[in-house]
Amino acid sequence: MSTPFADLETLVSAEVDALMGEPTRVVRKVPGQYFSRSADGSRADVDVIGVVDYNPVMARPKDQGQYDGFQPGVAGDRIHVSYTDSRFADRAAWPADGDEIWLLDPARLGVKLRVTRADADELGRVVCICVPA
């Protein structure tokens, strides 16, 4: 039995995918330090609609010295790709550490991201933290 909040979240998540989602391909890679770039034949690649979010961040290195205020800032992106969890058969089918996400939207064709972590947001979505591949 679902709650009214869960029903509303499912409805909102579907609308977010419809309005802001874009086609992606999750390309499975073999886990491990040395083999993470080779294809994983035991898991099939999957095309799925996801919401890609680039958040600009400013990183500042930490120092223990008296000159902390003079450390340069480094601009970067924190990249999240989120999927409705019902688009995957089970948790084992979620993108895993080392897998790649290819953006298939014609405007971003050729952009590849590497998954560093995938977590459930407890609201029915899988959030993948990514870096450029």
N, C-alpha and C positions, 0 to 999 in steps of 0.2 A: 504494500500500500504506500503510495507516494504522498508527500505533503503538498499543500498549495504552493509553498515556496519552491519546492523541487519542480513542480509542474511549470511554474512561471520561469524558472531558470532554464528549463529545457526549451521553452518557447523563445526566450530572449537569445539563447545560444544559437538556435537555428536562424534567427533573424540576423544576428551578427555575422554568421557564416555567409548568409545570402547577400548581405550588403557590403561586407568588407573582406570576405574570403577570396582567396585566389588559388588557382590550381598549383599543387606542389607534388613532387615525387620523393618518397622516402626511399633512398638507396641504401640497402643493407650492407654493412661492412663487417668483416671478421673482427671480433674484439681481440685486444692484445696490444702490447707495446710495439711489436715489430710488424704485425700483419694487419693493422687497422685500415690500411689503404686497399686491401684486396676485397673482392666481392664475397659476400656470404651466401653460398649456394643453398644453405639450409633454411634461409628465410627469404621469402619472395618480396621484391620491391612492390611498393603500393603507391598508386596515385590517389591523392586525397585533398579535399579543400581545407585550407588552413588560413589563419589570420597572421600575417607577418607584421611585426611591430619593431621598428628601429627607434630606440630611445637614446638620444645623445647624452653622454656622461662626461664629466671632467674628473680625471684621476689625478691625484696629487701624491707623490711618493712620501712616505713617512721617514723621518730621520730622528735620531736620538740627540742630535747636536743642537747648538744654539742658533743655527741658521735655517731652521725649519721654514720660516716665512719666505725664504728665497728659493724654495724648490719650484721648478717649472710645472705647470699644469699640462697634462696630456689629454687631448680630446679623443674620444673614441665612441663607439656605438655598443650598446647592449642590445642584442637581437633576441627577440622572443618569437617563436612560432607556436600558436596554440591551435589545438584540434578538439572537436567534440569527441569525448571518449567513446561514444557509441559507434564511431566510424571504424573502430578497431575491434576485432573479435574478442580479445582479452588483453590483460596487462602485458603479456609476453609479446604481443604484436605491436606495442608502442615503439616509437623510435628509441634507440638505445645509444649510449655513449659511443661515439665514433662513427655512427651512421651519418650519412649526408642527406640534406634536404635540398633538392633542386627546385628553383622557382621556375614555373612553366608559363607564367604570364608573359605575353609577347614583349611588354615593356621592360621586363627584367630577365628575359631569356638568357641563360648562361650563368646566372648567379647561383653559386653553390654555397651552402652553409654546412658546418660540421656541428653535430649535436654534442654538447658537453654534459648535459644533464636533462632528464625528462621527469617531471613531477606532476602529480595530480593537484589541481587547485581546490579540490573538495567541492567544486561547484559544477562538476560534469565536464571539465575540460582537462586536456593534457597540455602542459606548458613545457616547451622545449627551449632551453637556454642554448644559444648557438654562437659560433664565431665564424667569420669568413673561412671558407675551405680553400 
